[in-house]
């Protein structure tokens, strides 16, 4: 059973930065691409960033140029550096493989951006 634990969220003013972390209970990173997802109130969960096993990345248009995903396979951890945060980035952020596996969803970490 894989457990994914997200951390690093918080309250930040618009324009600020946060760095999220996602630690896995065992190594899955060498095989699977990992994704960062978010769910805002009243909206569906969406994939915002993905980092493949070779380190290549994909970002949804709304975060491109502001967010950066990285991974440390030795630590079974992926990161999401979020810069120039906007109020519309407010959401609960989760990590999971791509495509996501239901049983892997963790509690997420809340990111709140004030205007």
Phi, psi and omega per residue, in radians:
X1 nan 2.233 3.124
X2 -1.631 2.364 3.005
X3 -2.057 2.309 3.093
X4 -2.020 2.210 -3.093
X5 -2.110 2.004 3.124
X6 -1.626 2.576 3.104
X7 -2.687 2.934 3.055
X8 1.827 -0.063 3.115
X9 -1.254 3.070 3.127
X10 2.902 -2.958 3.123
X11 -1.782 2.242 -3.106
X12 -2.493 2.635 3.086
X13 -1.374 2.717 3.085
X14 -0.954 2.383 -3.092
X15 1.641 -0.200 -3.119
X16 -1.432 -3.056 -3.078
X17 -2.328 2.668 3.006
X18 -2.512 2.678 3.036
X19 -2.161 2.043 3.124
X20 -1.630 2.600 3.076
X21 -2.200 2.624 3.083
X22 -2.397 1.979 -3.126
X23 -1.824 2.328 3.132
X24 -1.802 2.587 -3.093
X25 -1.284 -0.342 3.047
X26 -2.678 2.936 -3.032
X27 -1.278 2.085 2.975
X28 -2.226 -0.087 -2.982
X29 -1.286 -0.457 -3.084
X30 -1.293 -0.261 -3.081
X31 -1.912 -0.740 -2.999
X32 -1.819 2.559 2.899
X33 -1.280 2.459 -3.137
X34 -1.879 2.511 -3.124
X35 -2.180 2.636 2.951
X36 -1.844 2.237 -3.127
X37 -2.096 2.789 3.033
X38 -2.517 2.674 3.101
X39 -2.366 1.999 3.076
X40 -1.550 2.754 -3.140
X41 -0.963 2.249 3.102
X42 1.343 0.092 -3.111
X43 -2.134 2.817 3.092
X44 -1.332 2.693 3.063
X45 -1.177 2.388 -3.117
X46 -2.286 2.607 3.032
X47 -1.405 2.222 3.130
X48 -1.949 -0.416 -3.129
X49 -2.696 2.587 3.102
X50 -2.443 2.485 3.041
X51 -2.262 2.163 -3.081
X52 -1.439 2.997 -3.119
X53 -1.116 -0.429 3.112
X54 -1.569 0.068 3.108
X55 1.588 -0.126 3.111
X56 -1.194 2.610 -3.022
X57 -2.203 2.745 3.036
X58 -2.392 2.457 3.098
X59 -2.323 2.481 3.012
X60 -1.180 2.652 -3.000
X61 -0.961 -0.653 -3.032
X62 -1.177 -0.318 -3.123
X63 -2.028 -0.090 -3.090
X64 -1.034 2.322 -3.127
X65 1.538 -0.205 -3.137
X66 -2.015 -0.562 -3.113
X67 -1.880 2.600 3.099
X68 -2.472 2.150 3.111
X69 -1.670 2.540 3.071
X70 -2.562 2.958 -3.094
X71 -2.559 2.617 3.040
X72 -2.216 1.688 -3.064
X73 -1.094 -0.597 -3.126
X74 -1.135 -0.496 -3.137
X75 -1.778 0.047 -3.101
X76 0.923 0.748 -3.037
X77 -2.336 2.429 2.976
X78 -2.068 2.694 -3.067
X79 -2.245 2.726 3.002
X80 -2.366 1.886 3.056
X81 -1.499 2.138 -3.073
X82 -2.066 2.036 3.139
X83 -2.031 2.862 3.099
X84 0.857 0.828 -3.072
X85 -1.110 2.547 -3.125
X86 -2.117 2.723 3.102
X87 -0.952 -0.567 -3.140
X88 -1.274 -0.087 3.021
X89 -1.454 -0.112 3.130
X90 -1.062 2.161 -3.078
X91 -3.108 2.994 2.904
X92 -1.595 2.239 -3.093
X93 -1.815 2.355 -3.119
X94 -2.241 2.752 2.924
X95 -2.063 2.725 3.116
X96 -2.965 2.983 3.041
X97 -1.300 2.972 3.105
X98 -2.105 2.128 -0.132
X99 -1.186 2.773 -3.017
X100 -1.210 2.614 3.043
X101 -1.869 2.193 -3.015
X102 -0.933 -0.783 -3.047
X103 -1.221 -0.184 -3.114
X104 -1.554 -0.233 -3.079
X105 -1.038 2.289 3.041
X106 -1.693 -2.829 -3.103
X107 -1.434 -0.300 -3.111
X108 1.351 3.028 3.096
X109 -2.344 2.297 -3.047
X110 -1.397 2.275 3.013
X111 -2.059 2.161 3.121
X112 -2.181 2.147 -3.121
X113 -1.979 2.063 -3.140
X114 -1.610 2.596 -3.110
X115 -1.565 nan nan
